[in-house]
């Protein structure tokens, strides 16, 4: 079985986000970048399936600037076999990503495609669903548990009322949630081996996909500063402030 995993280069989740001075977006110059956390979970799940004997090859796909090769190398160090980079300096929105992924999936023909449920930069949570629709394949989103049997994937997913279990026929599209697994740290020997693993670089034009953004960001602003809290001496003072100042009672 072949598994295709997508990874995205984003601002590291530990970095305090800063808005550009012209309010056009988020500042990324001289900012630490890393793999999207949900994509790390997707890579880890693919590696675990390979270790369990279900998967023979893991193909890692990323889209973006040339530095995205570093993100692919990280996934290869975790256990991926080879990488594909769709290199572009243009903004990649979910529909364009889904269309490019569709072309790659049709070429690679994997039995399972695993994506993070969303990226922490735009929080769109759309690419996996769009890809499933474009390919006409079954999908299981927000997976918190997965196992394979008889050419089917049994997925437990988190919903508002609790947990839901789905069984989908392969080939299928899967998106990962936080509780699916705990991603491993790549060992030094695997990091060195990853440097020799192949990465194919292609351009969106070679896939005949129009990646022109369909949404335009008009303005990005920081949230207003919250006022500092205060301490009250007793319940009577608290009630008085809620009634006279906050006017919520």
PyMOL commands that set and color helices and strands:
alter all, ss='L'
color gray80, all
select helices_A, chain A and resi 37-51+68-78+94-108+127-135+178-180+188-194+204-207+235-244
alter helices_A, ss='H'
color red, helices_A
select strands_A, chain A and resi 2-7+9-11+33-35+57-64+82-87+112-116+138-149+152-159+162-169+172-176+199-202
alter strands_A, ss='S'
color yellow, strands_A
deselect
rebuild
show_as cartoon
